[in-house]
């Protein structure tokens, strides 16, 4: 159609990045909570997806990130990247009951077992599948998706953080119900298109404090990153020195508002805070494709680190 800008469409998912669903498996369950939350394979997978998104994200590109995206801190990070690239974003949630999702996963597990048994039969020179099995496979719909192990599936349900349309990083939030018909699905996707590229598309402005980052990986950026995170850790420790060892810690943000760190119902020691700080610094110092991104200034860093801490405290509670 004339008059409409030309967009390039990109689909990014675990499948397009050759990421196995086993990376989300935090078993054995007897591991301590802080060990499971530091699952290296899952964080490496998110870093790979994050880098793939950033390579193509621009006002001329529409990026469909099809994945679990079940951690609100991860959705917040993606929201910040979209905003920094001056492109609108939205969240699409598939509404499905746990029992329905479990039934789909069990069918995939059954198909995987049949394929494994077939390979074992061939390797053992056992006669080919019976007519009944071949007829069943011909009737079975093609589904190339890899199943989750039962323990992995249950753990992901427990860890799922549902999108909240009241938060800016989950808004606008659209939902497609599993049983929606074609007409309803078309209506929902029309609304999404209108938000991303249609008349409802709003101009996106990055944070006013964001400036272009130098090519030098060192310099003032790392200094500000260390300074701001250490200052927040210091304020949390000072707050816990009184009789009330927990509650809320206000962190200066801008002239109009403060950020709030919600402490858990117990004191958080310096070793734990420093572990969180080092992990945040490692994530933001340029190790996962930050070369062409605008430099995060102090207010942006404070906002991001406070969100990171709140997610960490809630996860480990």
Buried (B, 14 or more C-beta within 10 A) or exposed (E): EEEEEEEEEBEBBBBEEEBEBEBBBBEEEEEEEEEBBBBEBBBEBBBBBBBBBBBBBBEEBBBEBEBBBBBBBBBBBBBBBBBBBEBBBBBBBEEBEEEEBBEBBEBBBEBEEBEEEBEEEEEEEEEEBEEEEEEEEEEEEEEEEEBBBEEBBBBBEEBEBEBEEEBEBBBBBBEBBEEBEEEEEEEBEEBBEEBBBEEEEEEBEBBEBBBEBEEEEEEBBBEBBBEBBBBBBEBBBEBBEEEEEBEEBEBEBEEEEEBBBEBEEEBBEEEBBEBBBEBBBEBBBBEBBBEEBBBBBBBBBBBBBBBBBBBBBEBBE
